[in-house]
Amino acid sequence: MIKLMNVLMVLLSLCSLSLAENKGHCPPAPADVAPPQKASPPTSTDPDKKYFGTVTLLAVISDKGYVCSTHVLHGLSKELDKKTEAAVKVCHFDPAQKNGNALPVVVSLNVNYWTIGTGEIVSDPPPPECSASSEKPAH
């Protein structure tokens, strides 16, 4: 009976692995990262929007364009930092290319936040490939 249970557990784990989507090769994140350089705050054409701050992330992008991992380089608050990481993790990018071959990369991403007339903090609209409902690339 124990052998049968072990065999079933192995089969179930193999099935779940085979159903998992291959998101490509993910390189390890760099161990030592320099802090981001200060940039001048962006301006808005909307007078009701006031610049609140920028969350800067280090993102590891696979050779298929999926976000493998993120690390906050410069944050605003734990809540906004987590919200930003969660939003970026559903993004799909066009893979980086070298000599016509896709390759994994490590990039720095800035997400700007603004306060609006109601006092609510909002981010710049994400590109279409980063909408929360996109689990698969649109390409």
C-alpha positions as CSV (number, residue, x, y, z in Angstrom):
1,M,0.0,0.0,0.0
2,I,2.8,2.4,0.8
3,K,4.6,1.6,-2.5
4,L,1.3,2.3,-4.4
5,M,1.0,5.7,-2.6
6,N,4.6,6.6,-3.4
7,V,4.1,5.6,-7.1
8,L,0.9,7.7,-7.2
9,M,2.7,10.7,-5.7
10,V,5.5,10.5,-8.2
11,L,3.1,10.2,-11.1
12,L,1.1,13.2,-9.8
13,S,4.2,15.3,-9.5
14,L,5.4,14.3,-13.0
15,C,2.0,15.2,-14.4
16,S,2.1,18.6,-12.8
17,L,5.6,19.3,-14.1
18,S,4.6,18.3,-17.6
19,L,1.6,20.7,-17.5
20,A,3.8,23.6,-16.2
21,E,4.5,26.2,-18.9
22,N,8.1,26.5,-20.1
23,K,8.9,30.1,-19.5
24,G,12.5,29.8,-20.8
25,H,15.9,30.0,-19.3
26,C,16.2,32.3,-16.3
27,P,19.7,33.5,-15.4
28,P,20.5,34.1,-11.7
29,A,20.0,37.6,-10.4
30,P,23.3,39.5,-9.9
31,A,24.6,39.3,-6.3
32,D,26.0,42.9,-6.1
33,V,23.9,45.7,-7.6
34,A,24.8,49.4,-7.5
35,P,22.0,51.7,-6.2
36,P,20.1,53.5,-8.9
37,Q,21.1,57.0,-10.0
38,K,18.9,59.9,-9.1
39,A,16.8,61.2,-11.9
40,S,14.7,64.3,-12.2
41,P,11.0,63.6,-11.5
42,P,8.8,63.3,-14.5
43,T,6.2,65.9,-15.2
44,S,2.5,65.5,-15.9
45,T,0.3,67.4,-18.3
46,D,-2.6,66.7,-15.9
47,P,-2.7,69.5,-13.3
48,D,-4.5,67.2,-10.8
49,K,-1.6,64.7,-10.9
50,K,1.3,65.3,-8.6
51,Y,4.5,63.2,-8.7
52,F,4.7,60.9,-5.7
53,G,7.8,58.8,-6.4
54,T,9.3,56.0,-8.4
55,V,9.8,52.3,-7.6
56,T,12.9,51.0,-9.3
57,L,13.1,47.2,-9.8
58,L,15.8,44.9,-11.0
59,A,14.1,42.3,-13.1
60,V,15.4,39.0,-14.6
61,I,13.8,38.4,-18.0
62,S,13.9,34.9,-19.5
63,D,14.9,34.2,-23.1
64,K,11.2,33.8,-23.8
65,G,10.3,37.3,-22.4
66,Y,8.8,36.2,-19.0
67,V,9.8,37.9,-15.8
68,C,11.6,35.3,-13.7
69,S,12.3,37.4,-10.6
70,T,12.4,40.9,-9.3
71,H,14.2,42.8,-6.6
72,V,13.4,46.3,-5.3
73,L,16.4,48.6,-5.8
74,H,14.5,51.8,-4.6
75,G,11.1,51.6,-3.0
76,L,8.5,53.9,-1.7
77,S,6.6,51.7,0.8
78,K,6.2,48.0,1.4
79,E,2.7,48.1,0.0
80,L,3.6,49.9,-3.2
81,D,6.8,47.9,-3.6
82,K,4.9,44.6,-3.4
83,K,2.2,45.9,-5.7
84,T,4.8,47.0,-8.3
85,E,6.6,43.6,-8.1
86,A,3.3,41.8,-8.6
87,A,2.3,43.9,-11.6
88,V,5.7,43.5,-13.3
89,K,5.8,39.7,-12.7
90,V,2.8,39.3,-15.1
91,C,4.4,41.3,-17.8
92,H,5.7,39.6,-21.0
93,F,8.4,41.4,-22.9
94,D,9.9,40.9,-26.4
95,P,13.0,38.8,-25.6
96,A,16.4,40.4,-25.9
97,Q,18.2,39.4,-29.1
98,K,21.9,38.9,-29.9
99,N,22.8,37.7,-33.4
100,G,19.2,36.8,-34.0
101,N,19.0,34.5,-30.9
102,A,16.9,35.2,-27.9
103,L,18.7,35.5,-24.6
104,P,17.9,36.2,-20.9
105,V,18.7,39.6,-19.5
106,V,18.7,41.5,-16.3
107,V,17.1,45.0,-16.6
108,S,16.2,47.9,-14.4
109,L,12.6,49.1,-14.5
110,N,11.1,52.3,-13.2
111,V,7.4,52.6,-12.3
112,N,6.2,56.1,-11.5
113,Y,3.5,56.8,-9.0
114,W,1.3,59.9,-8.8
115,T,-1.3,61.4,-6.4
116,I,-4.5,62.5,-8.0
117,G,-7.1,65.0,-6.8
118,T,-8.8,62.5,-4.4
119,G,-5.4,61.8,-2.7
120,E,-5.3,58.3,-4.3
121,I,-1.9,57.0,-5.4
122,V,-1.9,55.7,-8.9
123,S,0.8,54.4,-11.3
124,D,1.4,55.2,-14.9
125,P,-0.7,52.9,-17.1
126,P,1.2,49.7,-17.8
127,P,1.9,48.7,-21.4
128,P,-0.7,46.2,-22.8
129,E,1.6,43.3,-22.3
130,C,1.6,43.9,-18.6
131,S,-2.1,43.8,-17.9
132,A,-3.0,41.6,-14.9
133,S,-5.0,39.2,-17.1
134,S,-2.2,38.4,-19.5
135,E,-0.7,35.1,-18.6
136,K,0.4,34.3,-22.2
137,P,2.2,36.6,-24.6
138,A,0.1,38.3,-27.2
139,H,2.8,37.8,-29.8
